[in-house]
Amino acid sequence: MTPVLRSEALKALTVRSWWTLALPVAALTIMINIFGGVFGAAVGSGLDEGLPGVLLASLAYSLSLTSVFAAVYGAVSATAEFRHRTVSTTYLTGGRHPVLLAKAAVAAGVGAGYALLAGVLGLFAGLLGQGAARLPPVGLLLGVIAFGIAVCAVWGALGVAVGTLVTNQAGAVVSLLVYLLVAENLIALVLRSGADDDRAPGAVARLSSFLPGNATDIALYDLPAHELGGRFGTSLVEGLAGVSGPPPGWGALLVLLVWAGAGTALAWVVGDRRDIT
């Protein structure tokens, strides 16, 4: 397994896809968090304690977008073998299952790197934007970044699973983007359509919290929402993530891990049976 992992890591470093995707991550993160810092300072200027939670929320939002880039990287890295017709050689030298696991591990590392980049740049951009306004608690800042690193690592591995299932590179990337940016929002809307605002959400409405993209947002917004909303934090998470009855942040992260495990298991079975001759 170690030689295969080393080989996949070297492949990742010798192609430009990882840093090509890192550039928009950096640009979006800086813009979002400068605005978040300025907005938080402006809105909180008339309050004794300010609104430091706004910077946490903007950081969480930028990390949510970063997870999409992590997923795209995973899909691109997996489908590149099929696009360049090197998959037969790769499987013969490394084995199908070790290659899948190694690609998932490398993509998870790249995804975590994207999140770390977004966290550091977002923090500095937000501090620049808010000027002398009150800072969020250091523990909460580190917590949001830590959740972002975990979430983006999982999405990197999930992207590899999708790329193994959908071997056409454009098809895999488009499928991921359409699902995360459009389809899941529509599914969540349908699931929540019968919910009554005056009552506790039903079982069907609660399912919206267990979709992978929504679970990502819950994990990232949990800390900022409770810092901003206090005892109304859960309601704020529902509004930010577009869900009903969300679990706590750590629970949402476990949901995402289950999705990653299921996706990898499916890719394991399908990849094992695929004819690559």
Solvent accessible surface area in square Angstrom, and as a share of the most:
residue,aa,sasa,rsa
1,M,110,0.49
2,T,85,0.49
3,P,86,0.54
4,V,22,0.12
5,L,67,0.33
6,R,137,0.50
7,S,49,0.31
8,E,9,0.04
9,A,37,0.29
10,L,101,0.50
11,K,75,0.32
12,A,12,0.09
13,L,121,0.60
14,T,110,0.64
15,V,74,0.43
16,R,175,0.64
17,S,26,0.17
18,W,89,0.31
19,W,116,0.41
20,T,64,0.37
21,L,30,0.15
22,A,14,0.11
23,L,109,0.54
24,P,46,0.29
25,V,3,0.02
26,A,21,0.16
27,A,51,0.39
28,L,61,0.30
29,T,2,0.01
30,I,67,0.34
31,M,117,0.52
32,I,28,0.14
33,N,0,0.00
34,I,60,0.31
35,F,138,0.57
36,G,4,0.03
37,G,1,0.01
38,V,76,0.44
39,F,96,0.40
40,G,9,0.08
41,A,27,0.21
42,A,68,0.53
43,V,70,0.40
44,G,5,0.05
45,S,93,0.60
46,G,73,0.70
47,L,97,0.48
48,D,155,0.80
49,E,121,0.54
50,G,20,0.19
51,L,51,0.25
52,P,10,0.06
53,G,1,0.01
54,V,21,0.12
55,L,3,0.01
56,L,0,0.00
57,A,20,0.16
58,S,13,0.08
59,L,0,0.00
60,A,0,0.00
61,Y,103,0.39
62,S,2,0.02
63,L,0,0.00
64,S,18,0.11
65,L,47,0.23
66,T,3,0.02
67,S,5,0.03
68,V,25,0.14
69,F,42,0.17
70,A,0,0.00
71,A,0,0.00
72,V,16,0.09
73,Y,3,0.01
74,G,0,0.00
75,A,0,0.00
76,V,30,0.17
77,S,27,0.17
78,A,4,0.03
79,T,0,0.00
80,A,28,0.22
81,E,12,0.05
82,F,42,0.18
83,R,156,0.57
84,H,118,0.53
85,R,213,0.78
86,T,61,0.35
87,V,12,0.07
88,S,41,0.26
89,T,87,0.51
90,T,13,0.08
91,Y,28,0.11
92,L,156,0.77
93,T,114,0.66
94,G,17,0.16
95,G,25,0.24
96,R,62,0.23
97,H,49,0.22
98,P,44,0.28
99,V,3,0.02
100,L,13,0.07
101,L,72,0.36
102,A,0,0.00
103,K,19,0.08
104,A,12,0.09
105,A,50,0.39
106,V,24,0.14
107,A,1,0.01
108,A,24,0.18
109,G,46,0.44
110,V,28,0.16
111,G,0,0.00
112,A,24,0.18
113,G,36,0.34
114,Y,7,0.03
115,A,0,0.00
116,L,93,0.47
117,L,64,0.32
118,A,0,0.00
119,G,0,0.00
120,V,67,0.38
121,L,51,0.25
122,G,0,0.00
123,L,39,0.20
124,F,135,0.56
125,A,7,0.06
126,G,0,0.00
127,L,55,0.27
128,L,137,0.68
129,G,18,0.17
130,Q,12,0.05
131,G,52,0.50
132,A,112,0.87
133,A,37,0.29
134,R,120,0.44
135,L,99,0.49
136,P,4,0.02
137,P,57,0.36
138,V,102,0.59
139,G,55,0.53
140,L,38,0.19
141,L,13,0.07
142,L,110,0.55
143,G,18,0.17
144,V,0,0.00
145,I,18,0.09
146,A,56,0.44
147,F,40,0.17
148,G,0,0.00
149,I,54,0.27
150,A,34,0.26
151,V,0,0.00
152,C,0,0.00
153,A,21,0.17
154,V,14,0.08
155,W,9,0.03
156,G,0,0.00
157,A,17,0.13
158,L,16,0.08
159,G,0,0.00
160,V,0,0.00
161,A,2,0.01
162,V,32,0.19
163,G,0,0.00
164,T,10,0.06
165,L,53,0.26
166,V,58,0.33
167,T,38,0.22
168,N,97,0.50
169,Q,32,0.14
170,A,69,0.53
171,G,26,0.25
172,A,0,0.00
173,V,27,0.15
174,V,84,0.48
175,S,54,0.35
176,L,11,0.05
177,L,58,0.29
178,V,76,0.44
179,Y,61,0.23
180,L,24,0.12
181,L,99,0.49
182,V,80,0.46
183,A,30,0.23
184,E,4,0.02
185,N,85,0.44
186,L,103,0.51
187,I,72,0.37
188,A,6,0.05
189,L,120,0.60
190,V,106,0.61
191,L,36,0.18
192,R,82,0.30
193,S,89,0.57
194,G,75,0.72
195,A,39,0.30
196,D,70,0.36
197,D,143,0.74
198,D,133,0.69
199,R,185,0.67
200,A,84,0.65
201,P,32,0.20
202,G,42,0.41
203,A,81,0.63
204,V,90,0.52
205,A,5,0.04
206,R,99,0.36
207,L,95,0.47
208,S,0,0.00
209,S,0,0.00
210,F,86,0.36
211,L,23,0.11
212,P,9,0.06
213,G,14,0.13
214,N,7,0.04
215,A,0,0.00
216,T,3,0.02
217,D,28,0.15
218,I,0,0.00
219,A,1,0.00
220,L,1,0.01
221,Y,16,0.06
222,D,23,0.12
223,L,47,0.23
224,P,0,0.00
225,A,0,0.00
226,H,78,0.35
227,E,62,0.28
228,L,58,0.29
229,G,20,0.19
230,G,41,0.39
231,R,212,0.77
232,F,118,0.49
233,G,0,0.00
234,T,66,0.39
235,S,68,0.44
236,L,61,0.30
237,V,2,0.01
238,E,41,0.19
239,G,62,0.60
240,L,75,0.38
241,A,9,0.07
242,G,26,0.25
243,V,0,0.00
244,S,7,0.04
245,G,14,0.14
246,P,18,0.12
247,P,28,0.17
248,P,66,0.42
249,G,2,0.02
250,W,162,0.57
251,G,10,0.10
252,A,0,0.00
253,L,33,0.16
254,L,94,0.47
255,V,22,0.13
256,L,0,0.00
257,L,83,0.41
258,V,107,0.62
259,W,104,0.37
260,A,11,0.08
261,G,43,0.41
262,A,58,0.45
263,G,14,0.14
264,T,26,0.15
265,A,57,0.44
266,L,97,0.48
267,A,0,0.00
268,W,93,0.33
269,V,67,0.39
270,V,50,0.29
271,G,6,0.06
272,D,74,0.38
273,R,199,0.73
274,R,51,0.19
275,D,110,0.57
276,I,34,0.17
277,T,161,0.93
